[in-house]
Amino acid sequence: MTEPVFPDGVLSLDRSGDVPLPEQIYRGLREAVRAGLLPSGVRLPSTRRLASDLDVARNTVNTAYELLQAEGIISVRAGAAPRIAEGLFPDGVSAGRPEPASMLNLSRRGRMLAVDFHGDGWAARHGSLQPGAPALDCFPYEDWARCLRRAARLERSADLQYRNFSGVPALKRQLARHLAAERGVRAEPDQILITCSMQASLALLSQALADPGDEVWLEEPGYLGARTAFHAAGFKIRPLPTDEHGADAAEMTAGGTSPKLIYVTPSHHYPLGARMPLARRLGLLEAARSAGAVILEDDYDSEFLFSGRPVAALYGLAGEGQVIYLGTFSKSLMPGLHIAYCVVPSLLVEPLSQLMRNMGCAANVQAQAALASFMDGGAYQKHLKLIRRVYLERGEMLVEALKGRLGNRIEVEPPAGNVQVALTFREKLDDQALARAMHRSGFAVSALSKCYLGEFRKSGLIIGFAGATPDQISAGVDTLGNLLEQSVDA
């Protein structure tokens, strides 16, 4: 099938630098659709072809297409060419003369903030085997309820007033003790900022530490939340190669500018699960030092270690100001708690605290007070001890079932920690189509290919086990096996 050709005048680029090239491509295609030059259902060129025709980087076209997809102007399916979406203009409404409501468009920044990199190949909101979902059946509800009741008596506390935007002091003290004992992260309580989510922490730090157009490094494959935050901030994202030992800064090729930020998950690489050895960590620190970059260390799932010795946090190896340490309670307790944190250099405490106030990303005060009490009374450590054992059992059960049912069609390793596994297919398969088919059967797995910035090297699925029962694991693996046997076409 030949590549489609645009009508003359649809796209013309001004390379003076006043308007970013992705924005020009986005605007040109959007206006062509409104003018009726590109009607519903028309196939667009691939990102590779359009980048070649326009003499721009492929990521430039990717960004423009993502903005168009975010507004519903184009539809994109894995393995198929992008097309102008159907039903953009209701009957009787002219494409060339849009209704006034269609003029209510997001700003350029709003469009960048609203981009959804997950798409329909990612975990459904409901279903079994969801990556990142903790074991709510193991949660100590009675202990937590007692802490909440105690926190509810804060009605006369100054913490309920307009203060402590960066976190309740009692929780900061508990976190400082916990991180020093468990992760070798030694910091004063005031250096810990309490946010409402990991995404809020990433957005806060992105806005504060780099400017639009700056270069950042992101693990490839990597965490979509970090990619979303960096894209929204207008950064130039370069993929940081990973292998069985995690991110490898030595593999970064020449040709880019020096990064301002480097995002890594050294304790458990997301999504593949590798632990970064000491030599790699030291090499990463040296690369960051040479570039003058700040490392954002997401200590992803460090609470869960099933075998081997714990790997020290990168923060403990670094000099002052080299690393900002990030964590969350979403996996060890529950996502709905909405409490995360970051450990920042002393010089950044005051400006970042003010920025938290300005952005409104503070966490709920009573939830923070309850968590401080929960940790102080020993309930948190008791809970961690329990779920480490449960997660190990469920992870081994899932891997055994996958190997037994799917045999040599897949590669998957027993988890050394984590709350999910990443299986890869030995044959080339459309993992996003498989994920969608699994969603329709009630299993909220994710497509591994979605975690790549560009061309993905491996197709596979990310499958959660922490919150799964034996019956759910068995049914999910059987469903996947049946879909593979049927060569499902989603």
C-alpha positions in Angstrom: 0.0 0.0 0.0 1.4 3.4 -1.0 1.9 6.2 1.5 -0.8 8.9 1.4 0.2 12.3 -0.1 -1.0 15.5 1.4 -2.7 18.2 -0.8 -0.4 21.1 -1.7 -0.1 23.7 1.1 -1.3 21.6 4.0 2.1 21.7 5.7 4.7 24.3 5.4 7.3 24.8 8.2 8.9 28.0 9.4 12.3 27.1 10.7 13.1 30.5 12.3 12.5 29.0 15.7 9.6 31.2 16.8 7.1 28.3 16.9 8.3 24.8 17.7 8.2 22.4 14.8 5.8 19.9 16.5 3.4 22.8 17.1 3.5 23.8 13.5 2.8 20.3 12.2 0.0 20.0 14.8 -1.6 23.3 13.7 -1.2 22.6 10.0 -3.0 19.2 10.2 -5.6 20.5 12.6 -6.5 23.4 10.2 -6.5 21.1 7.2 -9.1 18.9 9.0 -11.2 21.9 9.8 -11.0 23.2 6.3 -12.1 19.8 4.9 -8.8 19.1 3.1 -8.4 16.0 5.2 -11.8 14.4 5.7 -12.7 11.7 8.3 -11.1 8.3 7.7 -8.2 9.6 5.5 -5.0 7.7 6.2 -2.0 9.9 7.3 1.7 9.2 6.5 3.6 7.1 9.0 5.8 9.1 11.4 8.9 7.9 9.6 7.6 8.9 6.2 6.3 12.3 7.3 9.6 13.0 9.2 11.5 12.2 6.0 9.3 14.4 3.8 9.6 17.3 6.1 13.2 16.8 7.0 12.6 16.7 10.7 13.3 14.3 13.5 10.8 11.4 13.9 10.2 12.4 17.5 9.0 15.8 16.2 6.3 14.1 14.2 5.5 11.7 17.1 4.8 14.7 19.3 2.5 16.4 16.8 0.6 13.2 16.3 0.3 12.7 20.1 -1.2 16.2 20.4 -3.7 15.4 17.6 -4.6 12.1 19.2 -5.1 13.8 22.6 -7.7 16.1 21.0 -9.4 13.2 19.2 -8.5 14.5 15.8 -6.7 11.4 14.7 -7.0 7.8 15.8 -3.9 5.6 16.2 -3.8 1.8 16.4 -0.7 -0.3 16.8 0.6 -1.6 13.5 -1.8 0.6 11.5 -1.4 4.0 9.9 -2.9 7.0 11.8 -6.2 8.1 10.3 -8.4 11.2 10.7 -11.0 10.2 13.3 -14.5 9.4 12.2 -17.5 11.5 13.3 -15.5 14.7 13.9 -18.3 16.8 12.4 -22.0 16.0 13.2 -24.5 16.0 10.4 -25.2 19.5 9.1 -22.0 21.0 10.6 -19.4 22.1 8.0 -15.8 21.1 8.4 -14.8 24.5 7.0 -17.1 26.5 9.4 -16.8 24.9 12.8 -19.4 25.5 15.5 -18.4 28.0 18.2 -17.9 25.3 20.8 -15.2 23.8 18.6 -13.1 26.9 19.2 -12.8 26.1 22.9 -9.4 24.6 22.5 -6.8 23.9 25.1 -3.7 26.1 25.2 -0.5 24.6 23.8 0.6 23.9 27.4 -2.8 22.5 28.2 -2.5 20.1 25.2 0.9 18.9 26.4 -0.4 18.4 29.9 -3.4 16.4 28.6 -1.5 13.9 26.4 -2.2 10.3 27.4 0.7 8.1 26.6 -1.0 5.1 28.1 -3.8 4.6 25.5 -6.0 1.5 25.2 -3.0 -0.9 25.3 -2.4 0.0 29.0 -4.0 -1.4 32.1 -7.8 -1.0 32.3 -9.1 0.9 35.4 -10.7 -2.3 36.7 -9.7 -5.9 36.4 -7.5 -8.6 37.8 -3.7 -8.8 37.4 -3.3 -5.0 37.2 0.3 -3.9 37.4 1.1 -1.8 40.5 -2.1 -2.9 42.4 -1.3 -3.8 46.0 -2.9 -6.6 48.0 -5.8 -4.8 49.6 -7.0 -8.1 51.1 -3.9 -7.9 53.3 -4.4 -4.3 54.4 -4.7 -3.9 58.2 -8.0 -1.9 58.1 -8.6 -1.9 61.9 -5.2 -0.6 62.7 -5.5 2.1 60.0 -9.0 3.0 61.3 -7.7 3.6 64.7 -5.0 5.9 63.3 -7.6 7.8 61.3 -9.8 8.3 64.3 -6.8 9.7 66.2 -6.0 12.0 63.3 -9.6 13.2 63.2 -8.9 14.8 66.6 -6.7 17.4 64.9 -9.5 19.9 64.8 -7.7 22.2 67.2 -4.3 21.6 65.6 -2.5 24.4 63.7 -1.7 21.7 61.1 -5.3 22.3 59.8 -4.6 25.9 59.1 -2.7 27.4 56.0 0.7 26.0 56.9 2.9 23.0 56.4 2.3 22.9 52.7 5.3 20.7 52.3 4.1 18.1 54.8 3.2 17.5 58.5 6.3 17.5 60.7 5.4 14.3 62.5 5.3 12.3 59.2 8.5 13.8 58.1 10.2 12.6 61.3 8.9 9.1 60.8 10.0 9.0 57.2 13.5 10.3 58.0 13.9 7.4 60.5 12.5 4.8 58.2 14.6 5.8 55.2 17.8 5.9 57.2 17.1 2.4 58.6 15.8 0.7 55.5 17.4 2.5 52.6 20.5 4.2 53.9 19.0 7.6 53.0 20.2 10.1 55.7 18.4 13.4 55.6 16.9 15.9 58.0 13.1 15.8 58.3 12.9 19.2 56.8 14.5 17.9 53.6 11.5 15.6 53.0 8.6 17.1 51.0 5.2 15.3 51.2 3.2 15.4 48.0 -0.1 13.8 47.0 1.4 11.4 44.4 4.5 10.3 42.6 3.1 12.1 39.5 2.8 15.3 41.6 6.4 15.0 42.7 7.6 14.5 39.1 5.6 17.5 37.9 6.9 19.7 40.8 10.5 18.8 40.1 10.1 19.1 36.3 8.7 22.6 36.6 11.4 23.7 39.1 14.6 22.2 37.8 14.6 22.6 34.0 13.2 24.8 31.3 11.3 24.0 28.1 13.7 22.7 25.5 16.2 21.3 28.0 17.4 17.7 27.5 16.4 15.0 30.0 17.3 11.3 30.0 14.6 8.7 30.6 15.1 4.9 30.9 14.2 3.0 27.7 11.8 1.2 28.4 10.7 3.4 31.2 8.0 4.8 33.4 5.2 6.5 31.5 4.5 8.8 34.4 7.9 10.3 34.1 7.6 10.6 30.4 4.2 12.4 30.8 5.7 14.9 33.3 8.7 15.6 31.1 6.6 16.0 27.9 4.3 18.4 29.7 7.3 20.5 30.8 8.4 20.8 27.2 11.7 18.8 27.6 13.6 17.1 24.9 13.6 13.5 26.1 16.4 11.2 25.2 16.2 7.4 25.8 18.7 6.0 28.3 19.4 2.4 27.3 18.8 -0.4 29.7 19.7 -4.1 29.9 19.6 -6.9 32.4 21.6 -4.6 34.8 19.3 -1.6 34.4 20.2 1.8 32.9 23.6 2.2 31.3 24.8 5.8 31.0 28.0 4.6 29.2 25.8 3.6 26.2 24.5 7.2 25.7 25.6 8.2 22.2 27.1 11.6 21.3 24.9 14.1 19.6 22.7 15.5 22.3 23.2 18.3 24.7 24.0 17.8 28.3 20.9 16.6 30.3 19.5 18.7 33.1 17.6 15.8 34.7 18.2 12.0 34.6 15.3 9.7 35.7 16.2 6.2 36.9 14.6 3.3 38.9 17.9 1.6 40.1 16.4 -0.6 42.9 13.9 -2.3 40.6 13.9 -1.1 37.0 10.5 -0.3 35.8 9.1 -2.3 34.0 11.7 -5.1 33.6 12.7 -5.4 37.2 16.6 -5.3 37.0 18.6 -4.1 39.9 21.5 -1.8 39.1 24.9 -3.0 40.3 27.3 -0.7 42.1 29.6 -0.1 39.1 26.6 1.1 37.0 25.5 3.4 39.8 28.9 5.0 40.1 29.1 5.4 36.4 25.7 7.1 36.4 26.8 9.4 39.2 29.9 10.4 37.2 27.9 11.0 34.0 25.5 13.2 35.9 28.4 15.1 37.6 30.1 15.7 34.2 26.9 17.0 32.7 25.8 19.1 35.8 22.6 17.1 35.9 20.3 16.2 38.8 19.3 12.5 39.1 15.7 11.8 40.0 16.0 8.4 41.8 12.6 6.7 41.9 13.2 4.0 44.5 10.5 2.0 42.9 9.2 -1.0 45.0 12.3 -0.9 47.2 10.2 -2.2 50.0 9.9 -5.6 48.4 13.0 -7.7 48.2 12.5 -11.5 48.0 16.1 -12.6 47.5 19.6 -11.3 47.7 20.9 -8.4 49.6 19.3 -4.9 49.4 21.0 -2.5 47.0 21.8 0.8 48.7 19.9 3.8 47.4 21.8 5.9 44.9 21.1 8.9 47.2 23.5 7.4 49.8 26.3 7.2 47.3 26.0 10.7 45.9 27.3 14.1 46.8 25.2 16.9 48.1 22.6 18.0 45.5 23.4 15.2 43.0 20.3 13.1 43.6 16.7 13.7 44.6 15.1 10.6 46.1 11.4 9.8 45.4 9.1 7.4 47.0 5.4 6.6 47.5 3.1 4.5 49.7 0.9 3.4 46.7 2.3 -0.1 46.6 3.1 -0.7 50.3 -0.3 0.6 51.5 -2.8 1.7 48.8 -2.9 4.1 45.9 -6.0 5.9 47.3 -4.0 7.1 50.2 -2.4 9.7 47.9 0.8 10.2 49.8 4.2 10.3 48.2 7.5 12.1 49.1 10.8 13.3 47.8 14.1 14.1 49.6 15.7 17.3 48.3 18.9 19.3 49.0 18.6 21.8 51.8 19.0 24.7 49.4 15.9 23.7 47.5 13.6 23.1 50.6 12.3 26.7 50.8 11.7 27.4 47.1 10.1 24.0 46.5 7.9 24.4 49.5 6.6 27.7 48.1 6.2 26.1 44.7 4.1 23.3 46.3 1.9 26.0 47.8 1.6 27.7 44.4 0.8 24.5 42.5 -1.6 23.1 45.2 0.0 19.6 45.3 0.0 19.2 49.1 -1.3 15.9 50.6 -4.2 15.6 52.9 -3.2 16.6 56.5 -5.3 14.1 58.4 -4.1 11.2 56.1 -0.5 12.3 56.8 -1.2 12.4 60.6 -2.7 9.0 60.5 0.2 7.6 58.5 2.7 9.1 61.0 0.8 7.3 63.8 0.7 4.1 61.8 4.4 4.1 61.4 5.2 5.2 64.9 3.2 2.4 66.4 5.0 -0.3 64.4 2.0 -1.2 62.2 3.7 -0.2 59.0 6.7 -2.5 59.6 4.4 -5.3 60.6 2.4 -4.9 57.4 5.5 -4.8 55.2 6.7 -8.1 56.7 3.4 -9.7 55.9 3.0 -8.5 52.3 6.6 -9.4 51.4 5.8 -13.0 52.1 2.4 -12.8 50.4 3.8 -11.1 47.3 6.6 -13.6 47.0 4.1 -16.5 47.0 1.9 -14.8 44.5 4.8 -13.8 42.2 6.2 -17.4 42.2 2.7 -18.8 41.5 2.2 -16.5 38.5 5.6 -17.3 37.0 5.1 -21.0 37.5 1.7 -20.8 35.8 3.0 -18.8 32.9 5.8 -21.1 32.2 3.6 -24.2 32.6 0.9 -22.9 30.2 3.0 -20.9 27.6 6.3 -22.9 27.7 9.0 -21.6 25.4 6.8 -19.0 23.7 7.7 -16.5 26.5 10.6 -15.4 28.6 9.8 -14.5 32.2 11.9 -14.7 35.4 10.8 -15.2 39.0 10.5 -11.8 40.7 13.4 -10.8 43.0 11.0 -8.2 44.3 8.4 -5.9 42.8 4.6 -6.3 42.5 4.4 -7.4 38.8 6.4 -9.3 36.2 7.3 -8.4 32.7 7.0 -11.3 30.3 8.4 -11.0 26.7 7.4 -13.0 23.7 9.9 -14.9 21.7 8.0 -14.3 18.5 6.9 -10.9 17.1 3.4 -10.2 18.4 1.1 -7.2 18.7 1.2 -6.9 22.5 -1.2 -4.0 22.5 -3.9 -6.1 20.7 -3.3 -8.8 23.3 -3.6 -6.4 26.1 -6.9 -5.1 24.8 -8.2 -8.6 24.4 -7.2 -9.4 27.9 -9.0 -6.2 29.1 -12.2 -7.5 27.4 -11.9 -10.6 29.5 -11.5 -8.7 32.8 -7.7 -8.8 33.1 -6.0 -5.3 33.5 -2.5 -6.2 32.1 -0.4 -3.7 30.2 1.5 -3.8 26.9 5.3 -3.6 27.3 5.8 -1.8 24.0 4.0 1.2 25.4 7.0 1.8 27.7 9.3 2.6 24.8 9.9 6.1 23.5 10.6 5.0 19.9 10.8 1.6 18.2 10.3 -1.0 20.8 12.9 -3.8 21.0 10.6 -6.3 22.9 6.9 -7.0 22.9 5.4 -8.5 26.0 3.0 -7.9 28.8 3.3 -6.4 32.3 1.2 -8.5 34.7 0.5 -7.7 38.3 0.4 -10.3 41.0 0.4 -8.6 44.3 -3.4 -8.2 44.5 -4.2 -11.4 42.7 -5.8 -14.5 44.1 -4.8 -18.0 42.9 -8.0 -18.3 40.9 -7.4 -15.0 39.2 -3.9 -16.0 38.3 -5.0 -19.3 36.9 -7.8 -17.8 34.9 -5.7 -15.0 33.6 -2.9 -17.3 32.4 -5.4 -19.6 30.7 -7.0 -16.6 29.0 -3.7 -15.4 27.7 -2.8 -18.9 26.5 -6.1 -19.2 24.6 -5.6 -15.8 23.0 -2.1 -16.8 21.8 -3.4 -20.1 20.4 -6.2 -18.2 18.5 -3.8 -15.6 17.2 -6.2 -13.0 18.5 -6.9 -10.0 16.2 -7.9 -7.0 18.4 
